[in-house]
């Protein structure tokens, strides 16, 4: 079974996210558990936590299909001493918020070397900082999202993600989210070499680590390393890719999250995707 949703708004409190997911006909969703543009946010209140859990239960949302995303400010590979302290603290706070909400995953972009250190040094730092967060939390899996490779971002190559995983102490608490827009922009031709691209994922990272999908079309060409999402079927991936994806059982029973740019289309996009099953 496919669990499909979108990255819905949590404006006014995390407790509003499940209702926003219900409104678009989702059976999965993503959210920010705090303001993604601020380093520090007010703690979650007991009321918000209770309402979030109550509304998830009422909407039929299982924690296995809820994929919180951390703040875009966080860079676990930052070479600057002061900056990395802020990122470590913010990432740990995000993990603890997931604990409080009864969620089992935290999705995040691995980081950037900022052209100040080598890619390998950056990947080593990311792994070390994930280990720190895992050591101070329980029950929450760190879910690394592949990137398009824009700028100095790492994680666009599957080998780089595998490098990080190899250095995680508790491999039962690390996984991967594949963003289809990023995957294509990074050079994996999921349109003309669908099987080869996903076979590479299986062979390099391993199917057991695939915990989520960000299902997005793309505005930018193969290998462009530019991250520009497009609505389903309106970009370069085309509807045939999404038809094939929805019939592919390897993507059953994990959260499939839309981050497409036109929120008004989300309900229609979900219905369209379900028509392909």
N, C-alpha and C positions, 0 to 999 in steps of 0.2 A: 504494500500500500504506500502511496505517496503522501507525504505530509508537507503541504505547501502553504506559505504565508508571505509576509513582507516585513520589512523593518518599519514597524509602526511607531507612532509618536507616543511618548510617555509624558508629554507636557501636562503639567498639573499634578504629577505624581505617577510612580510606576504602576499604581493600581489602575490607571486608565488604559494601559497598553492592552490588556486582555480584551477589553470592550472594543477597542479600535480594531483588534484582530477579528473579533466576531463580526464586526460591521462589514468586513470585506470577504466574508465567507472562508476564512482561513482555518486550518487545523494545525498550524505551526505559526510561530512569529519570532521576530527579533526585536530588541529594544536596547536603549541606553538606560542603565540603572542610575545615572547621574547626568548632570549637564556635561556634554562632551567637549565643551569649549572652555571649561574651567578645570584647573588643577585640583582644587579642593571644593567639595560640595557638602551641604549639611547632611548629617547622618540620616539614614532611613528611619522613619518613625515606626513604632509598633503598630499604629493604625494603618499606615501604608502597607506594611508587610502583611498584616492580616487580611486586608482588603485584596491585595494582589493575589494571595493564595486562594481566597474565597472566590474571586472572579475567574481565576484560572480553572478551578474546579467546576464552576458553573458553566464555563465555556467549553469544557471538555478538553482543556489543554494539559497534556502530560509534560513534565519537566524535560523529558528526553527530546522534545520537539520545540523547545524554547531556547533561542540562541542569543543571549546578551552579547553586546559588542562593547569593547572598552573605548575610552576616549582616544580621539585621533592625535591628541597632544603627546601621548606616551610613545617613547622610543627606547626600547630595551637594549638597543645597540649604541646608544649615544656615548661618544668617547669623552665628553666633558664631565668632570667629577660632580659639579653642582647639578647639572642637568640630569645626570643619571640617577642621582638621589631622589629627585622629584618624580622621575618616571617609575622608579622602584616603589616608592610610597604610593603613588597613584594606582599602579597595577595591583599591588597588594590590597588596597582599599576596594578596587573593583572585584577582586576575587572574594573578599569577605562579604561584599554586598550580595554576590551570588549565593554564598552560603546562607545568609540571612533569609533570602527569598526562596530557598529550597531548590535552587537551580543547579544543574550539574555540569555546565560548560561556560567558558568565557572565550569568545572569539576575539582575535586581535591580529593586527598586522605586525610582522616580526620586528621591523626596525630599519634604521638607515645608518650608514657609516659616515655620512656628511662629508665625504672625501677627505677625512682626517685620519682614518685608519684603514687597514686592509679589509677586504670582505671576510676573510677567515677570522680576523680579530673581532669583527662585528658579530659574526655568527657565534663565536665563543662567548661573547658578552651576553648575547640574547639567551643562550642556553643557561648560563650561570644565573641570570636574573629570573628566568622561569623557575629554576630549581629553588631559588630563595623563596619565591612566592608559594610554591607547592609545599615547602617545608613548614610554612606558617598557616596553612589552610587545610581543610579536609573536604573531600567529596566533590571538589570542583576540578574539572579537566581543562587544561590549557589547550585551546584549539587554534592552531596557527593557520592563518589565511595566506594563500599564495598571493603574490603581488604582480602587477604588470611590469615592474622593474623601472618605474619612472624615477628620474633623478638618481639619487644615491640609495634608493630602497633595495633591500635584499629580499630574497624569498621568491623571486620570479622563476628561478630554476628549481626543479624538483629536487635536484641533488643538494641544494642549499637547505631546503626544509629537512631533508633526510639527515644532513649534517647536524642540524639542531637536535632532532629527535634522538640521534645516537648519543648525545651528550646529556640527555635528561635522565636523572637518577631513577624516577618512578615512571616507567613507560606505560603503566596502566592509566596515567593521568595526563597523557598528551595525545593530541590528535590533529587532524587537518580539516580545514574547510577549503574547498576549491571554488573559486569565483570564475565562472565561465568567461566573463569579459576579460578578466586579468589573464586567464589561461591562454586565450587566443592572442591577446596583445603581447604576451611574453614569448609567443612563437610556436605554441602548440596548436596545430591545425585541426581543431575539433570539427570543422566543417568537412574538409576533404580527406582527413585521416582520423576519423572518429575513433575507430578501434585502436589504432596505433597510439593515439594520444592518451587514451585511458589505460591502455596496456602499460605505457610508460609510468603512469601513476601507480599501478599495481606493482610493477617490477622494481621501481626505485624507492617508493615510500612504503607500499604495502596496503592492500585493501583494508586490513584491520584498523588502520589509522584514519580512514575516511569517515568523518563523523557528521559532516554537514556540507551543503552546497549553497552558494550564492548564485542564483540563476538570473543572469543578466545578458541581454544582447549588447552589442558594442558598436560604437560610432567609428572606431579607429581600426586600421587594417592589421592583418597578421604580422606579428613581430614588431609593431610600432613602439611597444613599451610605453604606450600612453593609455591612461585609465579614464575612459569616457563611456559610461553606461548608456544604453539605449533601451527603449521599451521593447517588449517581446515581439519579434517578427518585423520590427522596423529598422533593425540594424544589419550588420554584415553576417551575422550567424544564420539568419533566415529561419523560416518556420520549419523547414525539413529537419534542421538540427533539433529543435525543441520537440518535434514529433518523435524522433528517434530516442531522445533523452527520456521522455515520459514513458516509453515502453521498455526502458532498460531496468531490469530488476536489481541491478547493483546499487541503484539509488533509492530503493525502497527503505522505509523505516528509518530515515534520517531527516532532519529538518531541511527543507528546500526553501530558501528565502529570496524573495524578490527585493532588489535594491534599484529597481528601474526608476527613471527620473520623474515620471508623471504619476503622482499618487492617485489621481482621479481614475486611472486605468487599472488599478490593482485588482479590484473585484472582477473586472472583465478578463484580465490576464489570467487570474486563477481559474476562472471558468473555462477559458480557452485551453489552458494546459490540461485541465482535467478531461476535456473532450478528446485529448490525444491518447489517453490511457487505454 
